[in-house]
């Protein structure tokens, strides 16, 4: 075999090996995930990110012990919301034509609450429920106790239990929500402002059957 | 090995590498948890999925996409484009005594893991490829009336 042909053969062989190695590298990169099938979901430990994530955790106290966890980046929620133009939802703004808010100036109420001192503003104690609204450190806190007996205990023999609902909303988020026209809720702007907070407990619901928790932080997973 | 044959092998390997690297790999792993249960484990270049949209009969695709699906595809495209930027994360997890479903993002791939009473399903699909499929479908979708 002439020397030039041998040299060409060696170069082609080297290139073939290189191409094979590249292909194997790509395939092997995909292979480890195959091991994931059958394993309990491993917790992703991503480095702390400036991205804010909205977390929802629902735990059922029934025999199955169902647990649902949802993690959504706020930027994704906002982008998707802004891309929807359907019905009353228009690029992140919800029209509330039928909400009968004409007689109530929500903006004036919010302004009054914002400038007022921290304290308890509303307390309603009824036979079926207690409602408490207060302002604390720039947050609007709502606490509801439902005593109506709608929430039956898992053990039917036991008496109905109370449902506790806690909602925590930064006043600036409420301001952003009502920053548009009188018949609009600017959800997109509210998410923008919400994303400025590092960690926030937003909603907590507890009754005999379920526990629901909604919060926001910079983690990509739930602890 | 004769040089022409070596050249063909080289060309084949290079093409395969380019195809795989272009859009990533789709992985499907299904294991049935009973005696004689089947076990299917396949890897496919994600490019196959994007080609599939072009190879499918256009009239059938348009028929399926008639109606309000165009808007849904547009929203999906926006969502997928945003998801391409996400770090590794667990998006949804549903767990009970009998089932475990997990949807996550890892290295730019959707991971879907299902454990249904021992029957296991694992799917890995590149987010970028999913976005390209949606974009192609959106382009093929008939205009809204």
Interface residues (C-beta under 8 A of the other chain):
Chain A: X5 X8 X9 X12 X13 X15 X16 X19 X20 X22 X23 X26 X27 X29 X30 X33 X34 X36 X37 X38 X40 X41 X43 X44 X46 X47 X49 X51 X53 X63 X64 X65 X66 X67 X68 X69 X70 X71 X72 X73 X75 X76 X79 X80 X83 X84 X85 X86 X220 X221 X222
Chain B: X1 X3 X6 X7 X9 X10 X13 X14 X16 X17 X20 X21 X24 X25 X27 X29 X31 X41 X43 X71 X74 X75 X78 X79 X82 X83 X86 X87 X88 X89 X90 X91 X92 X93 X94 X95 X96 X97 X98 X100 X102 X104 X106 X107 X109 X111 X113 X115 X120 X121 X122 X124
